[in-house]
């Protein structure tokens, strides 16, 4: 496969940074982006020294995003792979989360990817090729208490991806959902978490339990971001071992045992729900 140009959002740390490195290691070119490149000067030098990497400013919540994407396209003259990775997690009981924070969570995690995707669709459609990767989460498929708005933002992104895959497939553009489980990055650290203060009714509740459990797993997560990044690159390049035939035909890439197990449980729950409601479901149709 000829080298591809990857545009990745949210590369200042974590999976985004690991993915940018994995892209270069695989012989491709990368445009790594973040809101504040000046905070990552060491990483910028590392990324750009080979000549196949370029660090650009891109804020998915900015009104200037379309112009920033155009500037990214001009770096290497094309973009073959877009990875919508930028995002953050908002936690707490929904009752305690402010409307301003709810809007911000959806703005960054959902409307940001919508903007970058819309900006790049014409470029990929006209070229008749491309891959759009939306990074979601375990809770993008199976929601949980204390993460209602984070789950909502990722569910929205998954729904968008499912629909978009059908829209863009005829133009040669592939859409893919990457669903990481609990990954050993700083994503859930106290410093990087946005948690609504817990009001009295939720003290000692499942919301407090889940919040403490999530924060307590920091540094102990099973999912390796570097190995995950390599698998994402392989999913696009067609290289690597243990992959199923026609890997490009699958919409979802589930990363890690924790996410896999959670999704298996959700699928079983859905199957049980469907079977239990079959008679009721059929009872409300007009007679054929």
N, C-alpha and C positions, 0 to 999 in steps of 0.2 A: 504494500500500500504506500502511495506517495505521502509525504509528510502533510499533516493537516494543521490548520490554524485554529487554535482553541481560544475562546474568550470566556474567562471565568470571573464571576463576581464574588466578592467577599474572600479575597485571598490573603488578607493580612495575617491570618493564623489558621490553625485547625485543619479541617479537611481541605479547604480552599488552597492553602499553602502547600499541603502535601500533594494535591492534585496538580498544581502548577509544576512542581518538581517532577512528578511522575510523567507528565506530558513531555517535558524536555528530555528525561532519561530514555523515553521511548522513541526519540528522534523527531518529535513534532515541534511545532512552534506555538508559543503561548502569549496571549495578551492577558496579563494578570491585573485585576482592578480592585480598588478599595476606595473608601470615602476620603481617606486622609493618607496619601502615599508618604508624606513627610514623616509619619510615625514608623515607617518600615524601611528606613534607609539601608540598613544592612541587608535585608532580604531583597531589596531592589538591585543592589550591586551583584548579589549572588545570581539573581535571575537573569540579569541583562548581560553578564560577562561573556556568554557564549554567542551572542548575536541573534539567538533564536527566541529570546524572551524580551518582552517589553512591559513595563509597569505603567498603567494609566489610571487617572482619577475617574471614578464612576460612582455616583451616588444614586442608588435605585429609587430613592424618594425625592430626587431633585427635579425641578422643572427643566433643567438643562440636560436631562438624561439622553434625549434623542440626539442632541448635538454631540454628546460625549460618545455615544455609540458610533456615530458617523466618523468621529476621529479615530476610534478603535479600528474600524474597517480599513481606514487608510494606512494603518501601520504596515500591514503586509499585503494590502490590496484585496483581502477577502477574509471571511470568517466561515469556517466549516463546521465548527462545533460551538454551541453556546451552552454554558453551564450556569444556570441560575442557582447559585449557592448562598448568596448573601442572605442573612436573616438573624433573628434572635428569638429567645423564648420569653414570653410573659406568663407569669404564674400567679396563683392565688384563687380564692373563691370569686366567681363571676360577680357576685353581689358587691365585692370589695374593690373590683377593678374599675378605675375611672373610664368614662367614655373617651377621654382624650387618649388614654393608653390603649383602649380597644381599637380606636382609629389608627394609632401609630403601628400597632401589631399587624393589622391588615395592610396598611400602607407599605411596610417594609417587606413582609413575607409573601403577600399576594399581589398587590398592585405593582410593586417593583418588578417582579418577574413578568407580569403582563406587559409592562412598558418595554422592557428590554426585548421581549419576544416579538411584540408588534413592530419594534424598530428594525428587527433583523429578518422578519418573515419575507418582505419583498426581495431582499438581497439573496436569500436562499432559494426562494421560489423561482426567481428569474434564472438562477444558475442550475436549477433542477436537482439540487443536492443539498444536504446539510443534516445536522443532528441537533435537536434541542433537548437538553437534559435538565429536568427540574428536580432539585434535591428536596425531599420532603422529610419524613420521619416515621417512626413506628406509630406515633399518634396521628399521623396523616391518614392512617387506615383504621386505627382502633383508638378512639379517644379515651381519656382517663381523667378522674377528678383532679382539680388544682391546675389543670392545663387546658382549660376550655377554649381560651382564645388562641393559644398556640395551635391546638388541635384544629380549630375552625379555619385558621389561615392555611394550614397544610392540607386539610380536607378540600378546601377550595382549589388549591393548586393541583391536587390530584384529579379533581373533577375537570378542571381546565385541560389538563394533560390528556385525559381520556378522550375528550371531545376533539381536541386539537390534532391528535394522532390520526383521526379519521379525515379531518379537513386537509391536512398537509401531506398525507401519504401519497395521494395521486400526483403530487408535484415532486416526488422523490425526496421529501423531507421527513426524517424520522423523529418521533417524539419518544422520550424515555423518562421514566420515573425512577429515581434512585432513593431507596428507603433505608437509611442507616438506623441501626439500633443505638443503644447507649455507647457512644464513642469516647475514647480516652483523649479528650481535648479539654480546653478551658470553658467549653460552652455552658456547662452547668455549675461553674464555680460561683461562689458568693459574689465575687467582683463583677461577673458578667451577667448575672441573673437579674431580671426585673420582676420583683415580687411585690404584690400588693400587701400592705400590712393586714394581718389577720384580725378580723373583728371578733368580739367576744363569742357570738354564737358558734363560730367555727373552731374555737379552741378545743383541742382534743378530738376533733373530727377527722374524717378520712382526708380532708383537704390538708390539714396540718401534717398528718402521717405521710401522705404522698410527697408533700413539699420537703419534709425532712429527709425522706428516703432518697429523693432525687439529689438533693445537696450532699447527702452523705456518701453517695457513690462516686463523688469527684475523685479522680485519680485511680479508681478501682474498676472502671468500665472494661469490659472484655474486648470491645471492638477496636481494632488497630487502624488508625487513620491512614497510615502509609500503605498497608496491604489493601485497604478499601480503595484508595486512590488508584493503585495499579489495576485492580479489577475493573474500575470504571473505564480506564483507558483501554483495556482489553475488550470491553463490551462494544467499544466503537471501532477499534482497529481490527478486530477479528483474530487477534493473536491470543496466546495463553493456553493453558491446559484446563481440562475438566469441564469445558463449556458444552451445553447442549447444541445439537445441530440447529442451524437457522437461528442463532442467538438474536439476530436483529429483529426477529418477528415478535419477540416478547417485550411487552410494555414495561414491566417492572423488574428492577434489580434490587433484591432484598439483601441487605448486608448485615450479617451477624446472627448468631443463634437466638439472641434475645428477641430481635425483630421477627425472625422466622417463626419462633414459637408463638409470639403474640398474634401474628397474622393467621397461623393455623387455628388458634383458638377462636379468633373472630370469624373465620370461614365456617367453622363448625357451628358456632352460635347462630350465624345467618341461615345455615341449612336447617337447623332445628326450628328456627323461627318460621321459615317458609313452610315447612311441612306442617307445623302446628296450625298455621293460618290458611292452609290450602283451601279448605271447604268455604271458609268465610270469604276468601279472596274471590273465588269463582262465583259466589252467590250474588254478587252485585252487578253482574253484566246483564245487558239485555239478552233475551233469548235469540239464538242465532237464526 
